[in-house]
Amino acid sequence: MVSRRTLFKVFGIGALGGLITYSRFKKPSPSFYQQDSLSLPLILTKPKSVVVIGAGLAGLACAYELSQRGFEVTLLEKSSNLGGKIASWTINVGSNSFKMEHGFHGFFPQYYNLNKIVSELNIENNFRSLGFYSVLFADEKYNYKPENFYPSHSAFPWNIIDLAVWSDNRLQWGINISKLSHWQVFKEITGFKIPNSFERLDHLSVIDWSKIGFPQGLYDLYFLPFARSTLNAPDILSAGELLQFFHFYFFGNPEGLAFNGTKDDMGTSLVNPIITAIENNRGKIITEAHISKIICESNKIISLNYQQGNEGTNTPFKVEKNRFLSQKNETYYGSGDRLFLETEQQVIGLRCTHQGCTVKKQENGTFLCPCHGAVYDKNGKVVKGPAEKDLSHYKTVEKDDTSVNLISDKASENTNSQTLAADYYVIATDVPGIQHLWSKIEGENSEILTQKIEQLAVADPFAVARFWFDQDFDWEYSNFTSLSGYKLTDSITLYHRIQTQFIEWAKKTGGSVVELHAYCYKEKDFPTQENLLQTFEQELYEIVPQLSQANVLHRELVNQKNFSGYPPNSYENRPETSTEIDNLFLAGDWVKMPFPCGLMERAVSSGLLAANALLEKEGLQRRILLTVNQGIKLI
């Protein structure tokens, strides 16, 4: 048994001041990252324009703040859907229409900057509490009981004591206070600070760090599930980044691990209200905008050119070779739902035109969609629905051993190029997006910044499978539950108990809607979406045996490779918000963040940092930014 006395010894709490600061009875307040001491003007007094490229959370947050301050904002998004990784789109299931997403997102209390925007928009009622949070472990791999986390409103060390009280696995934590390596582990996880912790640990992967002397039980029970929740696999995730993540979500967080989910889809609940606020402040939003050229002169961005429309743009794009699928006479490029097949005759995009799954080539040369059964002939022409449009074709512009530059074969039909000029520019795309845009800059450029952007990493792909069943089932855990020890699956979400659209459907039909999420799987293990769907379904029946007796009414798959990677030795060379180009700023969860944050809060905070940089240039009051308190120095 880990006693309270032992816990105090392990964490080195020996000073009365520390006990008072982190009291059970007085929850610490968030830390201020940016707060101007002077009272400066809030609104521009002269016209200024800004182009924000990318309408994910980072771009939306930046555009929202600047539009509130009087900037003339133009928001460009290459997709027809706004929101990036929190976008929603309509799907049909029988005679019903639903909104589909990229996977469940939790809204934690310590998302101070994101939650402040929610409050300003007066949309708190768009969210509901999930009450508590569970972690389940695969029986065949671990001999651990389920873990349940509840709201505690306690900071360190009381949150650890609460965890010991709640945990049925406390005797398996493996803590040995006589081992120096265990003391070193706890010094790091309780004393996290930027940049000091990165200087010590960024050169190690999580796996390498765990081998130095990590208590095995703590690693299995808490650090491994949380590591995968970063959307980065432990073998290629920086130990410094994991410490930041763990500190933000637990050790430095006095709010508890319970969180909210949206009552409706993310687009309805969050994206649309932000868009409405931007448009109400005369912001302009352009979707399906493909940037073909960015002009840089005298250390400033002068203008950019873009074409609108997802079909037939004149803008080539680069795709990496897929070494797991390529064969002698067939070369595959890309991954997930952005996969292309090059044969001796043609290049075909393998994204099904029905709902976006990736079709697979059959032995007879046809292409089959694993999700809904659409069939295309060897040239990509629809043979069998539900798809109605043929697969897209592309021309090769340039090719080497590792990648290819492609352009739509309809490119010559599109000549609607437009020029856009502004005082400021913010690039708030994902990593593939910023690297693509950087290749479009013409004129002067910074070699140092170019090197930083080119070395940005993309994490292993993620996949989301959502199933509609004709039966419900018993479930004693949280409606969003993390899973550990399965070959593919990292979490399960019971949508028919969270979101209104599915709750109502389940009441009418007696059915259920369940989503499984794989955060960072290895492509060599699951090279096709057929492999993904089969494994997801097999593991779902292991997780919920009752569903093996139910009928699958419908399935949806989301499969992409565009999450930011945080590999060892990447922190120091990450681009920052302000750049060497005077009027260009960067936002996204891949920029170097000066305070602890993670996932959606990291994206939003980066967008607000970029907005603050522009506000400072114009002599305006910066937005107050908050974060959790950083670490405690052990005695």
N, C-alpha and C positions, 0 to 999 in steps of 0.2 A: 504494500500500500504506500502511495506517495503522500506523506503527511503534509499538513500545512507548514510545519516547521521546516521540513526538508525543502519545500518549494521556496521558502524565503531564503534558505541557504543557497540554493541553486541560483536564484536570480540576484543574489547579492544585495538585498534591500536592507541596508543597515543604518541609513540616515533618517532622522525624524523628518527632515524637509522633504525627502522623497515620499515618505508615507503620507504627508499632508497633501503634497501636490497631486498624488495619484490616490486620492482617498476614495473609499467605498461610498462616502456620503456626498462628495462634491465632484461631479463629473468634470474633467478638464474641458475647457473651451477649445475650439479649433484654433490653429495657428494662422496668423495673417501672413500671406506671402507678399502680396503687393497692396500697400495702402498709402496713398499720398498724404503727407503731413500738411501740405498747403491746400487751401481751398481754391481750386482752379475752375475755369468755366467748364460746363458739361457739354454744351452744344456748339457746333461750328458756327461761325459768323460769316464765313465766306464759302462759296461752293468748292467742294473737293469730291473727287470720284475715286472709287476703288473697284477693281475686278477681283472677285473671289472665285477661284477655280476649284470645283469639287463641292458637292452638296451632301457630303456625309456629315456626321456630328461636328467635326472640327470646322468645316466650312459654314455650316448652318449657324453655329455659335458665333463665329467671327462676323458673319454677315448680319446676324441679329443685333449684336452690340453696336456695330458701326452704323447700321440703319437707324438705331435709336439716337445716335449722336449727330445726325444731320448729314452723314456722308451719302452721296449718290452711289448706291450699291448695285452692281450687276453680278449676279451669281450664275456661273456656267457649270453645267453638269452634262457629262457625256451620255448618261443613261436617260431613258424616258421616265424612270422612277427616281424620286428624290429620297435622300436619306442614307445612301451608301449601304453599309452593313446593317442599318436599321430600317431599310426600305420595306415597303409592303406592295404586293401586287395581287390581282384577282385571279382565282382559279375556280374551276367548276368541278363539283363532285355530284354526279348525277344531275338532279334538277336544282341543286343548291349552289350558291356562290359563296366563297369564303375568301378571306384575305390571308395570304401566305407570307412568311417572313424568312429571314436567314437563320432563325433559331431563337430560342428564348433568351431574353435579357433581363437581369435582375437590377433593381434600383436600390442601392444601399444607402443607409442614412448618411454615411460619410462622403457621399457624392455632393459635397457642399456647393460646388459651382454649378453643376447640372441642376440640382434641386432648387437653387436660387432662381434659375431661369424658369423652371416649372412654376415656382411661386409667383414670379412676375407675370407669367402668362395666365395665372389663375386657373390652372388645370390640375390641381392636386386631386380632384375627384376622378381623374382618368386612371388612377392607380389604386390597387388594393394590396393589403398586406398578405404575405404568404405564411405569416405566423411563426414558422420555425424552418430549419434547414437540416436535411439529413445527408449522410454519406453512407452508402452501402458498399460492401466488399464481396467480391466473388468468392463463393465458398471453396472452390477448387484451388484457389491460389492463396487465400488468407484465412486465418482462423480468428478473425476479428468480428466482434459484434457491431451492429450499426451504430454510428455516431449521430447524435442530434445536437444542434446548436440552437440556443434560444436567445431572445433579446436580454442582455444583461446590464447594459448601460454602465459598465465598469471598465476602467482602464487598467493597464498593467500595474501591479501583478494580480489584481483581483480577477481579471478575465481568465488568467491561467488557473486560479483556484476554482472559479466557476466551472471551467472545462474539466478539471479533475473530479469535481462533484458530479457533473453530468455523465462523464464517460464511463461506460462499462468496461473499457479497455485500459483503464489507468494503470493496472498492474503489468501491462505489456508495453508501456512507454519505453522501457529500456534505459531509463536514466541511471547513470552511475556517477555520483558526484565526486568519486575518487579518481575518475579518469580526466586527465587534463584536456583531452580532445573534446569531451562533453562540455567542460567549462568554456572552451573556446567557441563552440557552437552557440551556446547561450549568450555569450558576450556579443556575438555578431547579430543574433536575431533580436536581442533586446536593445542594442545600441546602434541601430541603423541610422546613418546620417549620409546625406549627399554633400560632397562627393567622396568622403572618406571611405565609406563601405565599398564603393565601386573601385577605388584605388587598390583595395586589399583583395577583392574577390572577383572582379570582372573577368580575370584571366581564366577562371575555372568554370566548367560546366556544372550543372546541378549534380549530375552523376559523379563527376570527379570530386566535388566537394563532399558528397555523402560518404565517399570511400575514406576520407581522411579521419573520420571518427564520429559519425552522426548516430545518435540513439536510434536503432532500427525501427522500434515501434513508432516513435514520433515521425520518422520519415515516411513510413508506410501509411500511417493514419492521417497525417495532416499535410506534410510537405509534398508528397507525390501527387495527391489529387489537386492540390492548389497549383503545383507547377504546371500541370496539364491545362488548368483553367486559364493560364496566360495565353493559350492557343499556341504554345511552343513546347516541343518535346523536351524532356529533361536532359537528353544526351546532347542537345545543341542549345540549351538555354543557359545564359549567364547566371551564375550563383548570385551575383550582385543584383540582377533584375528580379530573381525570385525573392531575395530578401526585401527588396522594395515592395513587391507585390504582397508578401506575407505581412510586412509591417503595416502597409496601408489598410489591408483588410482585417487584420487581427491585432497584432501587438501594439500598434500606435493608435488603434481605433477604439474609442470609448462607447461606440454606438451599438455594439453587438452584431452578430452575423445574420440576423433575420433581415428580410428585404421585401420590397414591393415588386409586383408585376403589373403590366398594363391591363386594364379591363377590356380594352379592344386591341387591335393590332397596333404595332409601333407607329405606323404611318398615321393612323387616325388619332392615336393618343398623344403623340409627341411631335412627329415631323410636320403634320399639317398645321398645328397651332403656331409653330415657329415660322413656317412659310407665310402664313397669314399675317403675322406680326411684321415680317420683312416687307411684304407687299403693301401693308397699310402705311408704311413709312416710305413709300414710292420706290422700294427696291424692285429691280427687274430680274426675273428668273428665266433663263434660257436652257431648255433641256435638249438632249441629243446634239450637243455642241462639241464638235471635234476640232481641236486646235491644230492647225497645220504649220504655224510659224509664230515665233516670238522674237521681236526685234529688240536688241540691247545695244545702246550706244552711250558713250560717256558715263559708264557705270550706272545706267538707269534703263529700266524697261520702257520703251517708247510706245509700243503697240503690239497687238497680236492679231492674227488672222484665224478665223474659225469657219467651219461649214456646219450646217444644221441638217440633221436627218441621219438615222442609223443605217440607211441603205446607200451604198455607192459614194461614200466620201472619198476624196482624193488624198487622204492622209494614210500613208503606210504605217504599220505597227509591227513591233518586233515580238517574236514568240520563241521561247527556248525549246530545244529539242527534247522530246520525252524518250529517254533511253530505256525505260521499262517496257514500252509498247512497240518501239520501232523494230522492224524486221528487214530482211534483205531487200525486198522490192517495195516496201511500204515504210514511210517515215512519218512518225507522229510528232506534232509540236503542241506545246501547251499541256494543260492538265485540267481536271475537273470538268466544269461546263464550258471551258474555253479550250477545246481540243480540235486540232486540225489534222487531216490525213493527206499526205502528199504521195501520190502514185506517179507512175511514168506518164500518165495522161493529164492529171488534174490535181488541184488542191481543194478539198471539200471541208467546210466547217461542219463539225459533228454535233452541233447544238440543235436538238429537236425543236422544230418550229411550233410545236403545240404548247408545252409548258417549260421547255428549257433544259430537260435532261440531256445527257450525252448518249447518242445512239452508238451501237456497237456493230461492227462489220461481221456478217455471218459467213459461213463456209461457202454459200452459193453467191456471195458478192453483194447481197442486199444489206441494208442497214436497219437494225431493230432498236426501238426505244425500250429500255428495260422498265420504265415507269408505267406507261399507258398503252404500249403495244403498237405504236405507229410504225409502219414499214416504208422504207424508201428503196428504190432500185439502185443499181451500182453507180448511177450518175447523180443520185440524190433526189430523184423525182418521187413524189408521194405515190405510193402504191395502195396503202391502207391507212385510214384515219386512226385516231382523231386529228392528226395533223392535216392542215390544208395547204400550207406553203412548202415548196421544195427547200432542200438544204442549200445554204449559201456557198458560192464558189469564189475562189480568190486567185490572184496572180502573184507570182514570186517576183519581188523587186530586187532582193539581194539575199544571198545565202552563204553561210559558212558551215563548218563542222558542228557547231553547237546551237545555231539559231537561224531564223529566217525572218525577213521582212516581207509582210504580205500586204496586199491591197485588194479591195473588192473588185470583182470583174465588172461591176457596174460603175466604176469610178468615173469613166469618161462622160457619163450621163449627168454628173453632178458638178455644177459650176457656180454654186451659190455662195462663194467665199465672201466673208464680210470682215472688215477691219474694225477693231475696237481699241480705243486709247483711253488711258486713265492716269490719274496722279499716282495711284498706288496699286500694287498687285499682291495678292495672297494666293499661294498654291497650297491647297488643302486636300490633296488627293491621297490615295493609298500609295504604297511603295512602287508598284508597277507604274502607277500613274505619274508620279514625280519623275521617275527615270525615263519614261516615254517623253514627257514634256521637256525635260532637260535636253533631249536630243533634238528638239525643235528650235532651240535658241540660236539665233543668227547674230553675228557681231561679236562684241567683246564679251568675255565671260571669265569667271574666276576659276583657276585651275584647282585651287584648294577646295572650293565648294563643289566643283564637279567631282573630284575624287571622293568626297564625303557622300555625295548622293549615289554615285555608282557603286559604293561598297555597302549600301543599305541591303539588308537581307529580307527575304520573304520566308515566313514560317512554313512548315509542312502543311499540306492541304487539310481542310476541315470538311465535314459532311453532316448533313441534317436529314433525317428521314422521318416523315410524319405519316402516321397510319390512322385510317378510319376503320373502326370495328363495329360489328352489329351487336356487341355486348359490352357491358360495363364490368368492373372487377373491384375486389376489395384491395385497399391500399392503406397501410398504417403510417406511412412515412410522409415527408413533405411533398407538396405537389410539384415542386422542382427538387430533384434529388441527384446529388453527384454519385457516380459509380466508379469503383476502382477494381482493377484486376481482370477486366474483360479484354478480349483481343482488340475490340474496336470501340465499344460504347463507353462514353465518359459521363453521360447524364441522361436522365429521363424526365420529361415534362408531361403532366396531365392537363392538357389544354381544356378538356371538357369540365375542369374544375377551377379554371382561372379566367379564361376570356369569355365574354358574353356571347359571342357568335357561336361558340362551341357548346357552352352551357345550355343554350336554348335548343340547339340541334340534339344534344344528348337527351334532354327532357322529352322531346317529341319522339325520338327513335329508340331510346334505351341503349344507345351505343356509346362509344368512347373515342376520343381523339388523343393519340399518344405520340410524342416526339422523342426520338433518340438523337444524341449529338455526339459526334466524334471530333474532338478538338484538334488533334494533330496526328493523324495516322501516317504511316509510312507507305508511299506509293508502291514500293516493291511488293508489299504484302497485299494490297488491294488495288491492282492496276486499273480495274474497270468499275463502272457504276453498277454493273451486274453483281460483281463481287461484294460491293458495299451493301446493296439492298439485301442480298441473300444473308450476309453475316448479321446485319442489323435485325432482320426478322428472326433469325435463329437465336440471337442473344436476347431479344425481347421476350421470347417464350421461356428462356431461362430466368429472366428477371421477374416476369409476371406469368407463371405457369397457366393461370386461368385463361389467358388469351389464346392458348394453343387450341382451345375448343371453339373459338369464335371465328367468324368469317371476315377476311380483310375486304372492305368495301372500296378502298381507294388508298393510294400511296403517293407521296410527293418526296422528291429528293432535291436537296440543294447541295452543291459540291463545288467548292472554289479553292483557289490557292492565291490569296491576296492579303492575308493577315501579316502584320509587321513581325519581323524576326528580331530576336534579342540575343544573338549568339555571344559567346565569350569574346572579349577584346573589342566590343563594338561601342561601348558607352562613350569613350573619350572622343571618337571621331564622328559622333552623330551631328548632323546639322542642327543649328539652333534656330530660334524663331527669327531673329534679325540676321540678315545676310550681308555679304560684302557688296551686294548690289543695293544701292541706296533706297530704292522704292519697292523692293521685293521682300516679302516675308513668307515664312513657312509655317504650316500647321498640320497636325496629324499626330497619331500616337507613336510615330517613328522619330519625332524631333527630340532633342535632349531636353528633358524636363528638369527644372531646378528644384522641384519639391515632390514628395511621394504622391503617386496617384496611379490608377490602373483602369484599363478597359474603357468604358464610356466616359468616365470622369477624366481620364487622360486625354481623350480626343477633345472633349469640350474645353478642358483647361488650356490645351494647346491653342485652340481657336481664340480663346479669350486673351491669351498671352499675345498673340499676333495682333488682335484688336488694340490691346493696350499699347503696343509698340507704335502703332499709327497714331493713337490718341496723344501719346507723349510727344511725337514729332510735331503735332499741331497745337501743343500747349494746352491740352484738355486734361481734365481729371481722369485718371485711370480707374477702371473698375476694380473694386476690392476682390482679391482672390484669396481663397481659404484652402487649408490643407490640414491633415492630421498632424499632431505633434511628432517631432522626430525623437530618436531613441534616448534611452537613459544610460548614463555611464555607470557601469557596474563597479562596485567597490572591490 
